[in-house]
Amino acid sequence: MSQGLVFMMGEFAADIPTDRRYARNHMWALPTPAMGLRFGLSAYAVRLLQDVYFIEFIVEPGIEIAIRQEMGAIESKKAESGIYAPAAGILTSINQEILKDPSAINVDKYGDGWLFELGQVHDPLLSPEEYLLHLENAWEIAQRTIKGQANAD
């Protein structure tokens, strides 16, 4: 993993490695040797979720995935959420180790905590700098939501 950018979430620093691209749904993408992309959750997403303890997929490798298609679910101390495809492509692999022990998402989000791989990806992904700008906008909304002020102006 290369040096990267940092987004401050209050006192917490969310690392944004510059050796990969990012999706608006807070997933990172790193090229694989097979010319596909490996996806996982960004430090920003992991910080908001806090302590992931369950993950499941409702899709199988070999199928075509549409952008924003629901692929599974994730549960943590703070939230339950669907997992949605950050790009369109062919699902080539699901990290079987993460299904057995989702805690790798918490401790090695940019390494062993990866979720799945897509091939033949139609790439709507952001550069690290574009993702940093996206986080600045998303953080304002997240802070209001966390504080229960989502409808306050």
N, C-alpha and C positions, 0 to 999 in steps of 0.2 A: 504494500500500500504506500502510495506516495504522500508527500506533505500535502496539506490541503488548506481549505478555508475553514473558518469557525463562525458559527452563528450562536450568539448568546441568548439563552432562554432564561432570563433572570440571571441567577448565579451559575447556571449549568451551561457548559460549553458543548455545543453539538458540532462535532467534527464533520466536515464535508470534504472527503478526499477528492483530489482533482484528477485521479486516474480513471474516473468513471463518469457516467452521465446519470441524470436523475429524472424521475417522473413527478408530476404534480401531486400524485397520491403518496408521496414521500417514500418511494422505493428508489434504490440505486440500481444501476445496470453496468455490468463489467463484461467486456468481450470474452468469449470462451475460445479455446483452441479449435473447436468445431465450427467457428464462424457464427455462433449464436450469441445470446446475451444471458448472463446469470443475473438474477434479481434477488434483492433482499431489502430489508427495512432500513431506512436512514436512522442516524442517531436521533434526529428530531422525532421521528415516529416512535422509536423505542422509548425515548424519555416520556412522551405523552402516555404511552401504554403502561409503562412501569411493570416489570416482573411478568413477562409472558410465561404462561404455564400450560397452554393448550393450543394446538394448531391442527387443522384437518383440511384436506382438499377434497372437493367433490368432482374433480376432473382427473383424467388419466393421461399419461404421456401418449403422444401420437395424434392427439386431436388438435384441430385448428381452434385457436382462441381469438376472440374479438376484443378489441380495446374496451375496457370497462366491464368486461364479462366477469360475473362472480365466479371465483375459482375455489373458494373455501371459506374458512372462518378462523379467527384468532381470538383467544381470550387471555386477559391479563388481570392484574390486580385492579386496574382502573377502568377497563372497558372490554366489551365484546364487540367485534366488528367483522364484517365480511372482508375477504381478500379479493380485490378486483384487479384484473389485468391492466398493467400500466402501458401495454402496447399490444398490437395484434401480432400473431405469429403461430408457429406450431409448438405445442408444449413438448419438449424433448426430455425433460427430467424434473423430478421432484426430489428434494433433499430428504431422503428416507431417515437420516440421522436426526433431523430436526423434528420429525414426527415422533420419534422415540423419546427425545429429550429437547424440548423447546427452549430450555434455558440458554442454549448457545446463542439465541437471538439477543439475550440480555448481555452476555459477556463478550461475544465476538461477532457483532452485527455486520461487520464488513469482511468477515472471513467465513468460519465454519457455520455461522448463523444464516447463510443464504437460504432462500426459499425454493426457487425453481429456475429452470432454464427454458428459454424460448429460442427457436430457430426461425429463419426466414422472417425476421422481425421488420415490421413497418415502424420506423423509428420516429416517434413524436417527442423524443426525450430532450431534456434541457442540459445545457452545459453547467458545470459547477457554479459559475458566476450567475447564470440565469436562475438556478435553483436558489441561490442565496437571496436574490431579489424576491422570488416567490415566497420564501420563508418569512421575510420581513413583513409582507402583506398578510400571510397566514397567521403569524404570531399575534398580531393585534386581535384577530377574531378568536384565536385560541385562548388568549388571556381573558377576554370577556366571558367566553364560555366557561372556562375553569372557575371564574369568580361568580358565575351565575348571573352574569349581566349581558347575556347574548342579545337581548332586545333593547338594551340601553344605548343611547347615543351620547 
